[in-house]
Amino acid sequence: IGEVIPLLAVVYIVSCILAGILYNMTTPEEPPRIHTAFAILGFYIAVSWIYCFATELVVFIQAVGVAFS
């Protein structure tokens, strides 16, 4: 898929389709049945972002340390 259609485009299209399905299946009066799963998924995504940011920060600080040592 990566050679014909970029992976980012595939992920974007699938995400939009799933978001549209979820939007049409829920109502403002009650939370989705899988609300807890969304909360847990959001937590893990946030942890992943923090981990990636911290890793990049450590690599940057190590590079600065090597450059100025």
C-alpha positions as CSV (number, residue, x, y, z in Angstrom):
1,I,0.0,0.0,0.0
2,G,2.9,2.4,0.8
3,E,4.1,2.5,-2.8
4,V,0.7,3.1,-4.5
5,I,-1.2,5.0,-1.8
6,P,0.6,6.7,1.1
7,L,-0.1,5.1,4.4
8,L,-1.0,8.4,6.0
9,A,-3.8,8.8,3.4
10,V,-5.2,5.3,4.2
11,V,-5.1,6.0,7.9
12,Y,-6.8,9.3,7.4
13,I,-9.6,7.8,5.2
14,V,-10.2,4.9,7.6
15,S,-10.3,7.3,10.6
16,C,-12.8,9.6,8.9
17,I,-15.1,6.7,8.0
18,L,-14.9,5.3,11.6
19,A,-15.5,8.8,13.1
20,G,-18.5,9.3,10.8
21,I,-20.0,5.9,11.8
22,L,-19.5,6.7,15.5
23,Y,-21.0,10.2,15.0
24,N,-24.1,8.7,13.4
25,M,-24.5,6.0,16.0
26,T,-24.4,8.2,19.1
27,T,-26.7,10.8,20.5
28,P,-25.9,13.9,22.6
29,E,-28.3,12.7,25.4
30,E,-26.3,9.6,26.4
31,P,-22.6,8.6,26.3
32,P,-21.4,6.0,23.8
33,R,-21.6,2.4,25.0
34,I,-17.8,2.1,24.6
35,H,-17.0,5.4,26.4
36,T,-14.7,3.6,28.8
37,A,-12.7,2.1,25.9
38,F,-12.3,5.5,24.4
39,A,-11.1,6.9,27.8
40,I,-8.5,4.1,28.1
41,L,-7.4,4.5,24.5
42,G,-7.0,8.2,25.0
43,F,-4.9,7.6,28.1
44,Y,-2.6,5.2,26.2
45,I,-2.3,7.6,23.3
46,A,-1.4,10.4,25.7
47,V,1.3,8.2,27.4
48,S,2.7,7.3,24.0
49,W,3.0,11.0,23.0
50,I,4.7,11.8,26.3
51,Y,7.1,8.9,25.9
52,C,8.0,10.0,22.3
53,F,8.5,13.6,23.4
54,A,10.6,12.6,26.4
55,T,12.7,10.3,24.2
56,E,13.3,13.1,21.7
57,L,14.2,15.5,24.5
58,V,16.7,13.0,25.9
59,V,18.3,12.5,22.5
60,F,18.5,16.3,22.0
61,I,20.1,16.8,25.4
62,Q,22.6,14.0,24.7
63,A,23.5,15.6,21.3
64,V,24.0,19.0,22.9
65,G,26.2,17.3,25.6
66,V,28.3,15.6,22.9
67,A,28.6,18.8,20.9
68,F,29.7,20.9,23.9
69,S,31.8,18.4,25.8
